[in-house]
Amino acid sequence: MEVEEVFSSKGRVKILKLLAKRSELNISEITRRAALNHSTTLNHLEWLKNAGLVEEKKFGRIRIYRFKLENPKAKAIQALFEAFDGG
C-alpha cells in the first residue's frame, strides 16, 4: 500500500477522518456523516480493511467499523489528522 493510494480518494479520506475521531461507527452512520452513498461507502471500507487500516465487527446484521490503531500506519494517519485539526 502506497500513501498516494490511501489519500487518492476523497471518500476514503472522509471515512478515515470520521473513524479517527469517533473510534467506532456503523456503516449507516459513516454513510450519513461522509455524505456518500451506501455502495461507495462499502467499497471504501473494504479497501481500507484490506489495507489494514480499518477493522469490522459483525453483530448479526449490524457492522461496526473502527480505526485499527494496532497498525502503525493507521496510528500515523490518526496523528496526521489530529495535527491538522489542532493547528
Contact map, one row per residue, 1 for C-alpha under 8 A:
111011000000000000000000000000000000000000000000001000000000000000000000000000000000000
111111000000000000000000000000000000000000000000000000000000000000000000000000000000000
111111100000000000000000000000000000000000000000000000000000000000000000000000000000000
011111110000000000000000000000000000000000000000000000000000000000000000000000000000000
111111111000000000000000000000000000000000000000000000000000000000000000000000000000000
111111111001100000000000000000000000000000000000000000000000000000000000000000000000000
001111111101100000000000000000000000000000000000000000000000000000000000000000000000000
000111111101000000000000000000000000000000000000000000000000000000000000000000000000000
000011111111100000000000000000000000000000000000000000000000000000000000000000000000000
000000111111110000000000000000000000000000000000000000000000000000000000000000000000000
000000001111111000000000000000000101000010010000000000000000000000000000000000000000000
000001111111111100000000000000000000000000011001000000000000000000000000000000000000000
000001101111111110000000000000000000000000000000000000000000000000000000000000000000000
000000000111111111000000000000000100000000000000000000000000000000000000000000000000000
000000000011111111100000000001000100000010011000000000000000000000000000000000000000000
000000000001111111110000000000000000000000000000000000000000000000100000000000000000000
000000000000111111111000000000000000000000000000000000000000000000000000000001001000000
000000000000011111111100000001001100000000000000000000000000000000000000000000000000000
000000000000001111111111100000000000000000000000000000000000000011100000000000000000000
000000000000000111111110000000000000000000000000000000000000000000100000000001001000000
000000000000000011111110000000000000000000000000000000000000000000000000000000000000000
000000000000000001111111100000000000000000000000000000000000000000000000000000000000000
000000000000000000111111100000000000000000000000000000000000000001100000000000000000000
000000000000000000100111110000000000000000000000000000000000000111100000000000000000000
000000000000000000100111111011000000000000000000000000000000000111000000000000000000000
000000000000000000000001111111000000000000000000000000000000011110000000000000000000000
000000000000000000000000111111100000010011000000000000000000001110000000000000000000000
000000000000000000000000011111110000010000000000000000000000000000000000000000000000000
000000000000000000000000111111111000000000000000000000000000000000000000000000000000000
000000000000001001000000111111111100000010000000000000000000000000000000000000000000000
000000000000000000000000001111111111110010000000000000000000000000000000000000000000000
000000000000000000000000000111111111000000000000000000000000000000000000000000000000000
000000000000000001000000000011111111000000000000000000000000000000000000000000000000000
000000000010011001000000000001111111000000000000000000000000000000000000000000000000000
000000000000000000000000000000111111100000000000000000000000000000000000000000000000000
000000000010000000000000000000111111110110000000000000000000000000000000000000000000000
000000000000000000000000000000100011111110000000000000000000000000000000000000000000000
000000000000000000000000001100100001111111000000000000000000000000000000000000000000000
000000000000000000000000000000000000111111100000000000000000000000000000000000000000000
000000000000000000000000000000000001111111110000000000000000000000000000000000000000000
000000000010001000000000001001100001111111111000000000000000000000000000000000000000000
000000000000000000000000001000000000011111111100000000000000000000000000000000000000000
000000000000000000000000000000000000001111111110000000000000000000000000000000000000000
000000000011001000000000000000000000000111111111000000000000000000000000000000000000000
000000000001001000000000000000000000000011111111100001000000000000000000000000000000000
000000000000000000000000000000000000000001111111110000000000000000000000000000000000000
000000000000000000000000000000000000000000111111111000000000000000000000000000000000000
000000000001000000000000000000000000000000011111111111000000000000000000000000000000000
000000000000000000000000000000000000000000001111111111110000000000000000000000000000000
000000000000000000000000000000000000000000000111111110000000000000000000000000000000000
100000000000000000000000000000000000000000000011111111000000000000000000000000000000000
000000000000000000000000000000000000000000000001111111100000000000010010010000000000000
000000000000000000000000000000000000000000000001111111100000000000111010110000000000000
000000000000000000000000000000000000000000001001101111110000000011110000010000000000000
000000000000000000000000000000000000000000000000100111111000000011110000000000000000000
000000000000000000000000000000000000000000000000100001111100001111000000000000000000000
000000000000000000000000000000000000000000000000000000111110001110000000000000000000000
000000000000000000000000000000000000000000000000000000011111111100000000000000000000000
000000000000000000000000000000000000000000000000000000001111111100000000000000000000000
000000000000000000000000000000000000000000000000000000000111111000000000000000000000000
000000000000000000000000000000000000000000000000000000000111111000000000000000000000000
000000000000000000000000010000000000000000000000000000000111111100000000000000000000000
000000000000000000000000011000000000000000000000000000011111111110000000000000000000000
000000000000000000000001111000000000000000000000000000011110011111000000000000000000000
000000000000000000100001111000000000000000000000000001111000001111100000000000000000000
000000000000000000100011100000000000000000000000000001110000000111110000000000000000000
000000000000000100110011000000000000000000000000000011100000000011111000010000000000000
000000000000000000000000000000000000000000000000000111100000000001111110011000000000000
000000000000000000000000000000000000000000000000000010000000000000111111011000000000000
000000000000000000000000000000000000000000000000000000000000000000011111011000000000000
000000000000000000000000000000000000000000000000000110000000000000011111111000000000000
000000000000000000000000000000000000000000000000000000000000000000001111111100000000000
000000000000000000000000000000000000000000000000000010000000000000000011111110000000000
000000000000000000000000000000000000000000000000000111000000000000111111111111000000000
000000000000000000000000000000000000000000000000000000000000000000011111111111100000000
000000000000000000000000000000000000000000000000000000000000000000000001111111110000000
000000000000000000000000000000000000000000000000000000000000000000000000111111111000000
000000000000000010010000000000000000000000000000000000000000000000000000011111111100000
000000000000000000000000000000000000000000000000000000000000000000000000001111111110000
000000000000000000000000000000000000000000000000000000000000000000000000000111111111000
000000000000000010010000000000000000000000000000000000000000000000000000000011111111100
000000000000000000000000000000000000000000000000000000000000000000000000000001111111110
000000000000000000000000000000000000000000000000000000000000000000000000000000111111111
000000000000000000000000000000000000000000000000000000000000000000000000000000011111111
000000000000000000000000000000000000000000000000000000000000000000000000000000001111111
000000000000000000000000000000000000000000000000000000000000000000000000000000000111111
000000000000000000000000000000000000000000000000000000000000000000000000000000000011111
